[in-house]
Amino acid sequence: MHGICDNSNAPFKNIIIVIMLEVPSDEIEMTDDEIVEKTLYALWSDISIDTIASLLSRIANNVALVTTETSLCVS
């Protein structure tokens, strides 16, 4: 993962990698980046903190939070 997502030495330069993560919806007071970091630290608790930080610096630099859309009923 490190080599593929590295900004300067990636073997494939013109590729987008999309990683989807389901996060708890009760984290209203946090930014999108903080929610992702907190969730991934919890999921990867068996990995060293240094390794997690290295991964996050490569994969969590463009976070977009997507929420469910409520349907509108028009009568």
Secondary structure, 3 states (H helix, E strand, C coil): CCCCCCCCCCCCCCCCCCCCCCCCCCCCCCCHHHHHHHHHHHHCCCCCHHHHHHHHHHHCCCCCCCCCCCCCCCC
